[in-house]
Structures are given as structure tokens and as C-alpha cells.
Amino acid sequence: MSNEQKVAIITGASQGIGAGLVKAYRDRNYRVVATSRSIKQSGDPDILAVPGDIGDPATADRAVKQAISRFGRLDTLVNNAGIFIAKPFTEYTAEDFATKIATNVAGFFHMTQRAAAEMLKQGSGHIVSITTSLTDQAISTVPTVLANLTKGGINSATKALAIEYASKGIRVNAVSPGVIKTPMHSPDTHEFLSGLHPVKRMGDVRDIMDAVLYLEAAGFVTGEILHVDGGQSAGH
């Protein structure tokens, strides 16, 4: 099989933003390694499904190794997998904390470390992570400390990695969304969630797809936290 086509790994790829990103990269003629707990093979020979818990380093091992063995290269990693738990701070449980750290932080760490190692061998690559604009502007009606703790750490790590790899051909960026209309949010919450944005609507999956594809093509952009949030991070 030719290894001249570019290859992307996308985590949290079975629905919502992740599924949209799989389509976006395939439309750009990338081969895609798609991971999530519930991912199924699609029948497209240029999409390789790798099921597994993103918090388990073995999942990252399989995804990166299979990208190289099946497709021969790795050009992009999209760290999309994440979970959101909104609770008053004192009501978070030890299980909530462990789950958020495993998915949002350990998943980012293990997958990024293994992908970066392959990109360093190639001398090129792009890592982009999906975070949240809540890290810039907390909202009094939506208590989200664990999201801020975990996704805010990824925003900071994005800048640190961008500088570490700036002279090595690897760019590192993040997309920081507002609330995006996905199956995670039931229709009865849409009016309230729309009101959290100055533009008075929720974002669409296409908004995030467009932002990631912009960063993919923007060869002079690294260390950027791109807000796609209907003005949420600018103020209220």
C-alpha cells in the first residue's frame, strides 16, 4: 500500500465532533485511524478503527503502531476525546475526578507522547487538541472546575509543546470551543446553552471541523489556542 497519503489519528471518533473530524479528514484524502471505546469498522479501507479506553496507554500504543504498520506514516493527531461533568465543586466525587483525569489528561498525554515520537522520526507533524473556552471565561451558572483543571492544562501544554517542537517540524495547536450541538446535549437544554454565547446560539460540529482544518493548513501557526465559541471567551 502506498504511504504517500497523509494519515491522521482522531480520538473520541465515534460520534459528534470526532465523527465529523473523521469525515473532514477523509474529505481531504487523509487516511484515518479512529479511536473510541465504541468505535466500529466502517467498511472504508482508509479508515482503521481502533477500539479502546483512551485513558489506557495500551490504546495509544495500538493506535500509533497500527497507523505506522497499516499506513506507513503519521502526520496529524487530533486529541478530541474528552468528558464533561458539571457539578458544584464540593459535590465532585473521587470517581468523577479519576474519570476526568483518565480521559482528559492521561488520554492526551499517552496519545500525544507516542504520536510525537513518530513525528520526530519523520521531521514533521501536527498535533491539535479540542479543549474548552470555559478555561478563559468561567460561567457562574455552569460550575465546571474539573473541565477547567483538565482542559486548561492541555491549553498550557499545547503552548509548551509548540515551543519544544518549533524547530523540529512539528506544530501544536488547540481549538477551544463553546458549547457545540452534539448528542451529548439533549434538545431540551439547547435554549439555555444557546444563551451562554454572546451570539445566542450553540456551535455546530462543522464550526469545529472548519477550525481544525484551518489549523491543518496554516503552516505558520503553532502554539495557537483558537477560540470557536460565539464570543464566549471575549466576555459576557
WOBELLIN-V826576 format. One line per field, one symbol per residue. ss: DSSP state (H for helix, E for strand, L for the rest). psi: psi as a letter, one per 20 degrees, with the letter a starting at -180 (. if undefined). burial: + if it has 9 or more other ideal C-beta (glycine too) atoms within 8 Angstrom, else -. Layout:
ss: ???
psi: ???
burial: ???
This chain:
ss: LLLLLLEEEEELLLLHHHHHHHHHHHHLLLEEEEEELLLLLLLLLLEEEEELLLLLHHHHHHHHHHHHHHHLLLLEEEELLLLLLLLLHHHLLHHHHHHHHHHHHHHHHHHHHHHHHHHHHHLLEEEEEELLHHHLLLELLELLHHHHHHHHHHHHHHHHHHHHLHHHLEEEEEEEELLELLLLLLHHHHHHHHLLLLLLLLELHHHHHHHHHHHHHLLLLLLLEEEELLLLLLLL
psi: ppkhqqpqppqljircgghhhggghhhjkqqpopqrhjqqpiioijoopnqrphiphhggggggghgghgijrohqponhpqqpooqqgiiprhggggggggghggggggggghghghhhhhkqrpppqocqihhhnqphinpkghgggghhhhgghggghgghjhjjjpqprqpnrbpporihoqhiihgghhiiphikqqrqhhhhghgghghhinijoqjpnopmjkjgihr.
burial: ----++++++++++-+++++++++++-+-+++++++--+-------++++++-+++--++++++-+++-++-++++++++++--+-+----+---++-++++++++++-+++++++++++-+--+++++++++++-+-+----+-++++++++++-+++-++--+----+++++++++++++--+----+--++-+++---++-+-+++-++++++-----++++++++++++---
